Amino acid sequence: MLKHIDNKDEFANAIKEGTVLVDFFASWCGPCRMIAPVLEQLAEENKDLLIIKVDVDKATALASQYQIQAIPTLMLFKDGKHMGTKMGYLNKNQLVKFVNQ
């Protein structure tokens, strides 16, 4: 499932359970636009994976809270625990490896 979030409370609730991949992005960012279809494909193929997209221009408080300094930044959470962060474009194989770590 792919979901857009720009609210701190909604974000906190979304990462509490299960495996959640968060994509901090901006609409003007080239690598962010390149990774978007890869994330959509990953969401389609992994029904138990929640992918959250956070537009850093609209959700400045969330971007600040998670100290986002480069985009795209991908953060992986499992049952509310931060498991890792990757920055920049990742291809599908790299994303799958990151999610399955």
Backbone hydrogen bonds in HBPLUS format (Angstrom, degrees):
<---DONOR---> <-ACCEPTOR-->    atom                        ^
c    i                          cat <-CA-CA->   ^        H-A-AA   ^      H-
h    n   atom  resd res      DA  || num        DHA   H-A  angle D-A-AA Bond
n    s   type  num  typ     dist DA aas  dist angle  dist       angle   num
A0051-ILE N   A0001-MET O   2.78 MM  50  6.08 168.0  1.80 165.5 169.7     1
A0003-LYS N   A0051-ILE O   2.84 MM  48  6.24 155.8  1.90 162.7 169.8     2
A0053-LYS N   A0003-LYS O   2.80 MM  50  6.15 158.9  1.85 151.3 157.8     3
A0005-ILE N   A0053-LYS O   3.05 MM  48  6.26 161.4  2.08 158.2 161.6     4
A0011-PHE N   A0007-ASN O   2.93 MM   4  6.09 155.9  1.99 153.8 161.4     5
A0012-ALA N   A0008-LYS O   2.93 MM   4  6.14 162.9  1.96 150.1 154.2     6
A0013-ASN N   A0009-ASP O   3.03 MM   4  6.29 158.7  2.08 150.2 155.5     7
A0014-ALA N   A0010-GLU O   2.98 MM   4  6.12 150.0  2.07 142.8 151.3     8
A0015-ILE N   A0011-PHE O   3.14 MM   4  6.41 147.7  2.25 155.5 162.0     9
A0016-LYS N   A0013-ASN O   3.44 MM   3  5.49 158.7  2.49 101.8 107.8    10
A0080-GLY N   A0015-ILE O   2.86 MM  65  5.13 113.5  2.31 170.4 155.8    11
A0079-ASP N   A0018-GLY O   2.82 MM  61  4.90 166.8  1.84 139.6 142.3    12
A0050-LEU N   A0019-THR O   3.14 MM  31  6.43 175.2  2.14 160.7 160.9    13
A0020-VAL N   A0077-PHE O   2.82 MM  57  5.12 169.2  1.83 156.5 158.6    14
A0077-PHE N   A0020-VAL O   2.82 MM  57  5.12 164.2  1.85 156.9 161.8    15
A0021-LEU N   A0050-LEU O   2.85 MM  29  6.29 157.6  1.90 159.0 166.4    16
A0052-ILE N   A0021-LEU O   2.81 MM  31  6.19 156.5  1.86 151.6 159.7    17
A0022-VAL N   A0075-MET O   2.76 MM  53  5.05 172.3  1.76 157.5 160.3    18
A0075-MET N   A0022-VAL O   2.90 MM  53  5.05 154.3  1.96 139.9 148.4    19
A0023-ASP N   A0052-ILE O   2.69 MM  29  6.05 166.2  1.70 168.2 173.2    20
A0054-VAL N   A0023-ASP O   2.83 MM  31  6.02 169.0  1.85 150.9 152.0    21
A0024-PHE N   A0073-THR O   2.85 MM  49  5.16 173.7  1.86 163.6 161.6    22
A0073-THR N   A0024-PHE O   3.14 MM  49  5.16 156.3  2.20 139.8 147.1    23
A0025-PHE N   A0054-VAL O   2.94 MM  29  6.13 161.4  1.97 148.6 154.0    24
A0056-VAL N   A0025-PHE O   2.81 MM  31  5.88 160.4  1.85 166.8 173.6    25
A0029-CYS N   A0026-ALA O   3.17 MM   3  5.40 164.3  2.19 112.1 117.0    26
A0033-ARG N   A0029-CYS O   3.06 MM   4  6.38 150.5  2.15 148.8 156.5    27
A0033-ARG N   A0030-GLY O   3.06 MM   3  5.20 118.2  2.46 100.3 115.0    28
A0034-MET N   A0030-GLY O   2.99 MM   4  6.32 146.1  2.11 148.2 158.8    29
A0035-ILE N   A0031-PRO O   3.04 MM   4  6.24 147.9  2.14 143.5 150.2    30
A0036-ALA N   A0032-CYS O   3.19 MM   4  6.26 135.6  2.40 140.6 151.2    31
A0038-VAL N   A0035-ILE O   3.07 MM   3  5.21 120.2  2.44 102.7 118.3    32
A0039-LEU N   A0035-ILE O   2.95 MM   4  6.25 155.2  2.01 159.6 167.3    33
A0040-GLU N   A0036-ALA O   3.00 MM   4  6.29 155.9  2.05 151.2 158.2    34
A0041-GLN N   A0037-PRO O   2.98 MM   4  6.16 156.6  2.04 142.2 147.9    35
A0042-LEU N   A0038-VAL O   2.96 MM   4  6.19 157.6  2.01 145.9 152.3    36
A0043-ALA N   A0039-LEU O   2.89 MM   4  6.12 153.9  1.96 148.5 155.4    37
A0044-GLU N   A0040-GLU O   3.02 MM   4  6.29 152.0  2.10 145.5 152.8    38
A0045-GLU N   A0041-GLN O   3.04 MM   4  6.27 153.0  2.11 149.4 156.3    39
A0046-ASN N   A0042-LEU O   3.01 MM   4  6.04 131.6  2.25 143.3 154.9    40
A0049-LEU N   A0046-ASN O   3.06 MM   3  5.43 164.9  2.08 116.1 120.0    41
A0058-LYS N   A0055-ASP O   3.03 MM   3  5.46 139.6  2.20 110.2 121.0    42
A0059-ALA N   A0055-ASP O   2.85 MM   4  5.95 151.1  1.93 157.7 167.4    43
A0063-ALA N   A0059-ALA O   3.05 MM   4  6.34 166.2  2.07 156.6 160.8    44
A0064-SER N   A0060-THR O   2.90 MM   4  6.01 153.2  1.98 143.9 151.2    45
A0065-GLN N   A0061-ALA O   2.87 MM   4  6.02 157.7  1.92 144.1 150.7    46
A0066-TYR N   A0062-LEU O   3.03 MM   4  6.24 155.4  2.09 152.0 156.8    47
A0068-ILE N   A0063-ALA O   2.90 MM   5  5.18 173.6  1.90 155.6 157.1    48
A0067-GLN N   A0064-SER O   3.06 MM   3  4.84 161.8  2.09 103.6 107.7    49
A0088-GLY N   A0072-PRO O   2.77 MM  16  5.18 161.5  1.80 160.7 161.4    50
A0074-LEU N   A0086-LYS O   2.71 MM  12  5.14 172.2  1.72 165.1 167.4    51
A0086-LYS N   A0074-LEU O   2.81 MM  12  5.14 157.7  1.86 150.2 157.5    52
A0076-LEU N   A0084-GLY O   2.92 MM   8  5.37 165.5  1.94 153.8 156.6    53
A0083-MET N   A0076-LEU O   2.72 MM   7  5.38 172.5  1.72 155.5 157.0    54
A0078-LYS N   A0081-LYS O   2.92 MM   3  5.25 156.4  1.97 144.7 148.9    55
A0081-LYS N   A0078-LYS O   3.04 MM   3  5.25 164.4  2.07 114.2 116.5    56
A0095-LEU N   A0091-ASN O   2.96 MM   4  6.22 156.2  2.01 154.6 162.0    57
A0096-VAL N   A0092-LYS O   2.90 MM   4  6.14 164.7  1.92 157.5 160.8    58
A0097-LYS N   A0093-ASN O   3.03 MM   4  6.21 161.4  2.07 147.0 152.0    59
A0098-PHE N   A0094-GLN O   2.95 MM   4  6.14 155.3  2.02 144.7 151.6    60
A0099-VAL N   A0095-LEU O   2.90 MM   4  6.13 164.9  1.92 157.8 160.9    61
A0100-ASN N   A0096-VAL O   2.98 MM   4  6.08 151.3  2.06 146.6 154.4    62
A0101-GLN N   A0098-PHE O   3.39 MM   3  5.42 166.4  2.41 105.3 107.9    63
